[in-house]
Amino acid sequence: MPYRNLEFHRVLQNVSHFCGFEQSKTRILNEKVVFRYLQVKNELAKTKEAIEFLRLGEQLQFNQLTDTTTSYLKLQKNQLIIGTEIKNIAQNLLVGQIIKDKLSQTELMNLRQLSDALADTNEIRAYIYSKINEYGEIKEDASPTLKMISQQIKKQQTIIDQKLKKFIVDNADIIMEDIVVERNQRSCVLVVNSQKNKKQGMIHGETSSGLAVYFEPIALVTLNNELFALKQKLEDEQYKILQDLNQQLRLNVEQYTKDLETLQFLDCTMAKAKYTETINGVIPTINKDSHVFYYKNAKNPLIDSNNVVANTYQLDEQYKTIIISGSNTGGKTVTLKTIGLFVCMAMCGIGVSCDEATMPMYDRLLVDIGDEQSIEQSLSTFSSHIKRISEFTQLATNKTLILLDELGSGSDPNDSQNLAMAFLDHFRNLGATLLVTTHFEKIKQYAKLHDDVLSASVGFDFDMMKPTYQYIPYRSGTSNALLIAEKLGVDFNIIQNAKQYDVKNEEQNLIEKINAEYQQLQLAQQQLQLEKQQFEKEKTLMLEKLKQEALEHQMKLQQAEKTFNDQLTQLYQSLNEELQQIKSTPTITKIKQHQQKIQATIIQDNVTENIVVGDYVEMISLKYYGVVEKIQGNKYTINSNGIALTTKLNDLRKVDKPATKSSPSQHSYKKTTSVAEVNVIGMTVDEAWVIIDKMLDDALLSKRYQFTIIHGSGTGKLRAGIHDRLKKLKFVKRFQLTNNLGATEVFFI
């Protein structure tokens, strides 16, 4: 299997466990890593929508699907399929219809497109179920003719049974057992073998013991012949019905074949989404015009989540090669495998296990990890590595990612290092992206001599004498062989002798010093670059925030101006109407009354009353009456017949509460399933929620199981804000948009 040295097959096995359809599991296990940008982009987009679909609490069931591929091939070849095969097809069509209906209601467009590709099968399924039962058998009433023949068979069988029972009673002395049995599709009785010639009839063989024979009395021969003929007619009619069902399915067999493939693809997509959720993964951003990658807090998905160490891997524009050094078992190979796995997973539409991910669109992934020496081909470890890397030189381009583990190992250190650096030169000249691990000092120095090569290492805890598995950029590592040997108890004299071989001359010390200073400069430069990037990021976010706040402020001013103008227009209209009425009034008394009314209105508009919680008031702008329930600053919340309305003090007028007829106190409770609705179009989310919150309380108290919130389409901000708050309510079972998308239906537990 390709990329087996990355253990990608184990990832596919884990994904396949989330499939419901057996053929989907096979498809996942045979998944191929593709390097085509549009295909990868579409696959990841579908997986991302599937994750959103799951997070909404939705599920699609695929475990009722069966593999009907062979049946579809038979239909295409004009071969006859039997009732059980038709039953399985009908079951698949039912699963497809349920999924189609469910996805047709989602706003996730990629999933909607897949549902649109599925056929509407209600009509053909109804026809199939009118002909066959749940076991794939032809129903007795599948056709009028079949129903009539079935009734005739039952009647004929009853006559035969009655005559056989009478025969048993009349001839008890020769009967072995008083039961009716069927032999060769004919009704018989068991007669003692020695008494078989006492009565006329036909013998259809002996029992296994030989003590009795299957005896058909002569009087039943004609009746059995008639029954056999009826059964033959029954089979002929059933065959006709079966042919008709085959013909009906054959009309759209190509569509049904495509539907099965679509359902299989959907099952695989949902499995990828579920696996991504399990590993706390994200859908990576794919950049086809850059070699930069960034994996924040990346974790190898195949390592136990309780033991895996998170690392952030980054390659920016300056570098195209990373050389990783450090102690054995310190995580160098895990780093290569993790990044290689991420590429394979993303190219197959699977999310990667990190907090944030950006990766290039490679044209291929070339991997040399592990010892693959071959006895049959007489290849040593060194030879197998060199042969494979030599093949890479013919395949690599400037869009290729190459992973090389322990480059140059397995032979003479001097020659191996020289050859390794020559390979590095070749791949760097091509412009390929390289990730290399090494223990060789020359290759570490190679990294420091080239601006496009990044030195990195893996951490080691010298106190605990074990690796930390931390990836450390901008710093070369050491194997720490002498220190580890000393900690493990190797003789002191041996350690000292080994150190003598490590004495450096002045030139080597100078080179080492220069390299150390160069490395410090690189670190400082990188730190400045990171700080600059962070500053630019924060600057962009701040500008976006200011722009958004300015836009919202402008919208509020426009809304306030519109409200003011509307109220002013209404006031002018009202005054004009009053003036017209005054002008048309002939008597001075009526004129004075109108003057007094206008004066009262002016006073009402300019005098602020002392209104407190519990007062019964009139909302002047809406002509609504209610009780003051809450006062927050200059906002007053009024309960008007169970509806909470918010306004300002200058829109309120204290009035006398109307008298109500007293009646004996009665406590009653009535469960209702009525559907209520509330209109919050034009409000902010906070204003709308005051009304919706009251509606929720009323609905729960009155045991309503649902109600509707009318919020309109608009920009979608009001709808999104309401949905966000509904998600947080435990007693809300689910909610969904209506067909016109301008309202949301809310359902309770």
Secondary structure, DSSP 8 states (H G I E B T S, - for coil): -TTGGGTHHHHHHHHHTT-SSHHHHHHHHT------HHHHHHHHHHHHHHHHHHHTT-----TT----HHHHHHHHTT----HHHHHHHHHHHHHHHHHHHHHTT-S-HHHHHHHHHS---HHHHHHHHTTB-TTS-B-TTSSHHHHHHHHHHHHHHHHHHHHHHHHHHHTTTTEEEEEEEEETTEEEEEEEGGGTTSS-EEEEEE-TTSSEEEEEEGGGHHHHHHHHHHHHHHHHHHHHHHHHHHHHHHTTHHHHHHHHHHHHHHHHHHHHHHHHHHTT-B--EEETT---EEEEEE--TTS-TTT---EEEEE-TT-SEEEEE-STTSSHHHHHHHHHHHHHHHHTT--BSSSEEEEE--SEEEEE-S---BTTTTB-HHHHHHHHHHHHHHH--TTEEEEESSTTTTS-HHHHHHHHHHHHHHHHHHT-EEEEE---HHHHHHHHT-TTEEEEEEEEETTTTEEEEEEEET------HHHHHHHTT--HHHHHHHHHTT---HHHHHHHHHHHHHHHHHHHHHHHHHHHHHHHHHHHHHHHHHHHHHHHHHHHHHHHHHHHHHHHHHHHHHHHHHHHHHHH--SHHHHHHHHHHHHHHHHHHH------TT-EEEETTTTEEEEEEEEETTEEEEEETTEEEEEEGGGEEE---------------------EEEE-TT--HHHHHHHHHHHHHHHHHTT-SEEEEE--STTSHHHHHHHHHHHT-TTEEEEEE-TTSSEEEEEE-
